[in-house]
Amino acid sequence: MKLIAINNKTKLIVFILIILISFYRSPYIFLNGRFIAEEANHHYLFALNNNFISNIFYYIELAGYYNIVPNIFTWIATIVSIENAPYVTVYSSFIIILILPYLTLFRESILFKTYSQKVIGSLILFLSPPLVVELWLNTLNSQIYLCLISILILFMVNLSNFQKKFNNFLIFVSGFSGIYTCALLPFFIHKYIKDKNNYNFTNVIILTSSNIVQVGLIIYSKINNKLHSSVLSNEYNIEIFSNFIYNIIAKPFFGRDLTHVIWNNLSFFGQNYNLYILFFLSSILILLLFNLKKILNIIKKDYVIIYLVLIFITISSIVLLGSLNNQISGRYAAISGIIVILIVFDLSFKVENKLISKFLSILILLSLFTGIYEFRPKYKVNLKNPDHNYLKLLDCLNCPEWKSEIK
């Protein structure tokens, strides 16, 4: 009992540190508030001019899907003064971000079983490279964190009645906030078939309902030519494949800056990036073939890896099919990138070969170190490339302040 108390105390300290580190990333947003893109010119504007019922069912036809999170919180923002309205969306999205490491630390899971796994897992799901600044503190992209929360719920065990109801609520909000969580329906169905109970059945009903709504809206928008022209019409070529490997396989471990350094200094293939991709894939294929028997044994024993691999394929397919302007980066690469890290993390504890296990553990440590380095982009580094100054998403760089705009 004493050891459990010590572990819980340490986990609480880790969670508090995560909160404190959050303020380091973007003190400006926390202190001044911020609306970003459609939060203001779509959701908040609509909420100001319509009642709660109309607002709760509002969706942007150009996007094609329904996102309940900005609908709720921009409506709440209309209740406070217009000067303080952005604080509502900032701190509400912050709570959603914190739910992820909180559940990792304080829920029993077959993905994060031990105390150390929970601590490392909470850091992976908070500051690893795929969680780019584009996702930070805005309700529009809370759907990314909510999908990751739903994936985490998939692996939870030994839940109390309150925890089950809270999970049902989170699944509801997640399913009606974007298509990513809706894509998890087959996995929740399988979980219900495997462990028949009301809790799992409720999750299946919620996700079935959200799928009907989200897919229905996408089809409606596409048929009526209201959906963005680039969505569901991606051009598939070797360049998109290269971007996929770079953003979803390489960057989750090496980060943006280190990946660029390696990419630009490996000159044995010149500037033909496609040859790099073929070399990388060939190396991975050879590694898999030499360890095929061991990999199959791991898969047979544990369905966690099967789930993670299939979720990776599912989410990646959605990104390849429905991303805006053929993008396979930023917010579109976040969930798949995190799942890649989780696959490596899980395998690092399960492979019997010590050399491979250590190699996978090094990859996880590298991911955490690069995540820490890129958690708050460096001002001087970003000034060298002002068109891609990621710090502007966290600080007000040459922009009007909200209260000045109001005046």
C-alpha positions in Angstrom: 0.0 0.0 0.0 2.9 2.4 0.8 4.5 1.7 -2.6 1.1 2.5 -4.3 0.8 5.7 -2.4 4.4 6.7 -3.4 3.7 5.9 -7.1 0.5 7.9 -7.1 2.2 10.9 -5.5 5.0 10.7 -8.1 2.4 10.4 -10.9 0.7 13.5 -9.5 4.0 15.4 -9.5 4.6 14.3 -13.2 1.1 15.6 -14.1 1.7 18.9 -12.3 5.0 19.3 -14.2 3.2 18.7 -17.5 0.9 21.6 -16.6 3.8 23.9 -15.7 5.7 22.9 -18.9 2.5 23.9 -20.9 2.9 27.5 -19.8 6.5 27.5 -20.9 5.4 26.6 -24.5 3.1 29.6 -25.0 2.9 32.1 -22.1 1.4 34.6 -24.5 -1.7 32.5 -25.3 -2.4 31.7 -21.7 -2.1 35.3 -20.6 -3.7 37.0 -23.6 -6.1 34.4 -25.1 -6.4 33.7 -28.8 -8.9 32.8 -31.5 -7.4 30.9 -34.4 -8.9 30.8 -38.0 -12.4 29.3 -38.1 -12.8 29.6 -34.3 -13.4 33.3 -34.8 -14.7 33.9 -38.4 -17.0 30.8 -38.4 -17.8 29.4 -35.0 -17.7 32.4 -32.7 -19.3 34.7 -35.3 -22.2 32.2 -35.8 -22.6 31.8 -32.0 -22.9 35.6 -31.5 -25.7 35.7 -34.0 -27.7 32.6 -33.2 -29.3 30.8 -30.3 -27.7 27.8 -28.5 -29.8 25.1 -30.3 -28.8 26.5 -33.8 -25.2 26.9 -32.7 -24.9 23.3 -31.3 -25.9 21.9 -34.7 -23.7 24.2 -36.8 -21.1 22.7 -39.1 -18.8 24.2 -41.8 -20.0 22.7 -45.1 -16.5 23.3 -46.7 -15.0 21.0 -44.1 -17.8 18.5 -44.5 -17.8 17.1 -41.0 -19.4 18.1 -37.7 -17.2 19.4 -34.8 -19.1 19.8 -31.6 -16.2 21.1 -29.4 -15.8 24.6 -31.0 -19.6 24.8 -31.2 -19.9 24.3 -27.4 -17.0 26.5 -26.3 -17.5 29.4 -28.7 -21.1 29.5 -27.4 -19.8 29.7 -23.8 -17.4 32.4 -25.0 -20.5 34.5 -26.0 -21.6 34.5 -22.3 -18.4 36.3 -21.1 -17.3 39.7 -22.3 -16.0 39.9 -25.8 -12.6 41.0 -24.4 -12.3 37.7 -22.5 -14.0 35.4 -25.0 -10.7 33.8 -26.4 -9.8 32.6 -22.9 -12.7 30.2 -23.0 -11.5 28.3 -26.1 -7.9 28.4 -25.0 -8.5 26.9 -21.5 -11.2 24.5 -22.6 -8.9 23.0 -25.3 -6.1 23.0 -22.6 -8.3 20.8 -20.4 -8.8 18.4 -23.3 -5.0 18.2 -23.9 -4.5 17.5 -20.2 -7.0 14.6 -20.2 -4.7 12.5 -22.3 -1.7 12.4 -19.9 -4.1 12.3 -16.9 -5.8 9.1 -18.2 -2.4 7.6 -19.1 -1.1 8.1 -15.6 -4.2 7.3 -13.5 -6.1 4.6 -15.4 -5.2 0.9 -15.7 -4.3 -0.1 -19.2 -2.9 -3.0 -21.1 -0.9 -0.5 -23.2 0.7 1.2 -20.2 0.9 -1.5 -17.5 3.7 -0.5 -15.2 4.4 2.7 -13.3 7.4 3.6 -15.5 5.4 2.9 -18.7 2.7 5.2 -17.5 5.1 8.0 -16.9 6.9 7.6 -20.2 3.5 7.2 -22.0 2.2 10.4 -20.5 5.2 12.3 -21.9 4.9 10.6 -25.3 1.3 11.7 -25.5 2.1 15.3 -24.4 5.4 16.5 -26.0 6.5 14.0 -28.7 7.2 15.7 -32.1 3.9 14.7 -33.9 2.0 17.0 -31.5 3.0 20.1 -33.4 2.3 23.7 -32.4 -0.5 23.8 -35.0 -2.6 21.7 -32.6 -1.9 23.7 -29.5 -4.7 25.4 -27.5 -7.4 25.7 -30.1 -10.8 23.9 -30.1 -10.6 23.2 -33.9 -7.8 20.6 -33.4 -9.0 19.2 -30.1 -10.4 16.4 -32.3 -6.8 15.1 -32.6 -6.3 14.8 -28.8 -9.8 13.4 -28.5 -9.1 10.6 -31.0 -5.9 9.7 -29.0 -8.0 9.7 -25.8 -10.4 7.3 -27.6 -7.5 5.0 -28.6 -6.3 5.0 -25.0 -9.9 4.1 -23.8 -9.7 1.1 -26.1 -7.0 -0.4 -24.0 -8.3 0.5 -20.5 -9.2 -2.3 -18.0 -10.7 -2.6 -14.5 -12.8 0.6 -14.7 -15.1 1.8 -12.0 -18.7 2.8 -12.9 -17.8 6.5 -12.9 -14.8 5.9 -15.1 -17.0 3.9 -17.6 -19.6 6.7 -17.8 -16.8 9.3 -18.2 -15.3 7.2 -21.0 -18.7 7.0 -22.7 -18.9 10.8 -22.5 -15.4 11.2 -24.0 -16.3 8.8 -26.8 -19.4 10.8 -27.5 -17.6 14.1 -27.7 -14.8 12.5 -29.7 -17.1 10.9 -32.3 -19.0 14.1 -32.9 -15.8 16.2 -33.2 -14.3 14.6 -36.3 -14.0 11.6 -38.5 -10.8 10.2 -36.8 -12.6 8.7 -33.8 -15.4 7.5 -35.9 -12.9 5.3 -37.8 -12.3 3.4 -34.5 -15.7 1.8 -34.6 -14.5 -1.6 -35.8 -12.1 -1.9 -32.9 -14.8 -1.0 -30.4 -17.1 -3.6 -32.0 -14.4 -6.2 -31.7 -13.9 -5.2 -28.0 -17.7 -5.6 -27.4 -17.7 -9.0 -29.1 -14.7 -10.1 -27.0 -16.0 -8.6 -23.6 -19.8 -8.3 -23.9 -21.0 -5.7 -21.4 -23.2 -2.6 -21.4 -20.2 -0.3 -21.3 -18.7 -1.6 -24.5 -22.2 -1.7 -26.1 -22.8 1.9 -25.3 -19.5 2.9 -26.9 -20.5 1.0 -30.1 -23.9 2.7 -30.2 -22.3 6.1 -29.7 -19.7 5.6 -32.5 -22.3 4.0 -34.8 -24.5 7.2 -34.4 -21.5 9.5 -34.9 -20.5 7.6 -38.1 -24.0 8.0 -39.5 -23.9 11.7 -38.9 -20.3 12.4 -40.0 -20.3 10.2 -43.1 -23.8 11.5 -44.0 -22.6 15.1 -43.8 -19.5 14.4 -45.9 -21.5 12.7 -48.6 -24.1 15.5 -48.6 -21.3 18.2 -48.9 -19.6 16.3 -51.7 -22.8 15.7 -53.7 -23.8 19.3 -53.4 -20.2 20.5 -54.3 -19.9 22.3 -50.9 -16.9 20.2 -49.8 -13.4 21.6 -50.4 -12.4 20.6 -53.9 -9.1 18.9 -52.7 -10.8 16.6 -50.2 -11.5 13.1 -51.4 -9.6 13.9 -54.6 -6.0 13.5 -53.7 -3.4 12.9 -56.4 -1.4 9.8 -55.4 2.2 9.9 -56.6 5.7 9.2 -55.3 5.9 12.6 -53.7 2.9 12.0 -51.5 4.6 8.7 -50.5 7.8 10.5 -49.7 6.0 13.0 -47.6 4.2 10.1 -45.8 7.5 8.5 -44.8 9.1 11.8 -43.8 6.2 13.1 -41.7 4.8 9.9 -40.2 7.7 7.6 -40.0 10.8 9.7 -39.6 9.7 12.9 -37.8 8.0 11.2 -34.8 11.5 10.0 -33.7 13.9 12.6 -35.1 11.8 15.7 -35.1 11.8 18.3 -37.9 15.2 19.8 -37.4 17.2 16.6 -37.0 15.4 14.9 -39.9 16.3 17.8 -42.1 20.0 17.6 -41.0 20.1 13.9 -41.7 18.2 14.3 -45.0 20.4 17.1 -46.3 23.7 15.5 -45.3 23.2 12.0 -46.7 24.6 12.6 -50.1 25.2 9.1 -51.5 21.9 9.3 -53.4 22.3 13.0 -54.3 19.0 14.9 -54.2 16.9 12.0 -55.5 14.7 11.7 -52.4 12.8 8.8 -53.9 15.9 6.6 -53.8 16.2 7.4 -50.1 12.6 6.2 -49.6 13.3 3.0 -51.5 16.5 2.4 -49.5 14.6 3.0 -46.2 11.7 0.7 -47.2 14.1 -2.0 -48.3 16.0 -1.8 -45.0 12.8 -2.1 -43.0 11.6 -5.0 -45.2 14.9 -6.9 -44.7 14.7 -6.3 -41.0 11.1 -7.6 -40.8 11.9 -10.7 -42.9 14.8 -11.6 -40.7 12.6 -11.3 -37.6 9.3 -12.5 -39.1 8.9 -15.5 -36.9 9.5 -13.5 -33.7 7.1 -10.7 -34.9 4.4 -13.3 -35.6 4.9 -14.8 -32.2 4.4 -11.4 -30.5 1.3 -10.7 -32.6 -0.2 -14.1 -31.7 0.3 -13.5 -28.0 -0.9 -9.9 -27.7 -3.7 -8.1 -29.6 -2.3 -4.7 -28.6 0.1 -4.6 -31.4 -2.6 -5.8 -33.9 -4.9 -3.0 -32.7 -2.2 -0.4 -33.0 -1.0 -1.5 -36.5 -4.6 -1.7 -37.8 -5.5 1.7 -36.3 -2.4 3.1 -37.9 -3.5 1.8 -41.3 -7.0 3.0 -40.8 -6.1 6.6 -39.7 -3.4 6.9 -42.4 -5.9 5.8 -45.1 -8.2 8.6 -43.9 -5.4 11.1 -44.1 -4.3 10.0 -47.6 -7.9 10.1 -48.8 -9.3 13.2 -47.1 -6.5 15.6 -46.2 -6.8 19.2 -47.4 -4.7 20.1 -50.4 -2.9 16.7 -50.4 -1.2 17.5 -47.0 0.5 14.6 -45.2 2.0 16.8 -42.5 1.2 18.9 -39.5 -2.1 18.0 -37.9 -2.8 15.4 -40.5 0.3 13.4 -39.5 -0.2 13.7 -35.8 -2.3 10.7 -34.9 -0.5 8.3 -37.2 2.9 9.6 -36.0 1.9 9.0 -32.3 0.7 5.5 -33.1 4.1 4.7 -34.7 5.8 5.8 -31.5 3.3 3.7 -29.4 4.0 0.6 -31.6 7.8 1.0 -31.1 7.2 1.7 -27.4 5.1 -1.5 -26.9 7.5 -3.6 -28.9 10.5 -2.4 -26.9 9.1 -4.2 -23.8 8.1 -7.3 -25.7 10.8 -8.3 -28.1 13.1 -11.0 -26.7 16.2 -9.8 -28.6 18.0 -7.4 -26.2 19.8 -5.6 -29.0 16.6 -4.8 -30.8 14.9 -3.9 -27.5 17.6 -1.4 -26.7 17.5 0.0 -30.2 13.7 0.6 -29.9 14.2 2.1 -26.4 16.8 4.5 -27.9 14.2 5.6 -30.5 11.7 6.4 -27.8 14.3 8.4 -25.9 15.2 10.2 -29.1 11.6 11.0 -29.7 11.2 12.5 -26.2 14.4 14.5 -26.5 13.5 16.0 -29.9 9.9 16.6 -28.6 11.4 18.6 -25.7 13.7 20.5 -28.1 10.8 21.4 -30.5 8.2 21.9 -27.8 8.7 25.6 -28.0 10.3 26.5 -31.4 13.5 28.5 -31.2 13.1 32.2 -32.1 16.5 32.7 -33.8 16.2 29.4 -35.8 12.8 30.3 -37.0 13.9 33.8 -38.1 16.1 32.1 -40.7 12.9 30.9 -42.4 10.2 33.5 -41.7 7.7 31.8 -44.0 7.7 28.8 -41.7 8.1 30.5 -38.4 6.3 28.1 -36.1 6.8 30.4 -33.1 4.1 32.7 -34.6 1.5 30.0 -33.7 2.5 30.5 -30.0 3.4 34.1 -29.7 2.0 37.3 -31.2 4.6 38.1 -33.8 3.7 41.2 -35.8 0.0 40.6 -35.2 -2.8 42.7 -33.7 -3.8 41.9 -30.2 -7.4 40.8 -29.6 -8.4 43.7 -27.4 -6.9 46.1 -29.9 -8.9 44.5 -32.7 -12.1 44.9 -30.7 -11.4 48.6 -30.3 
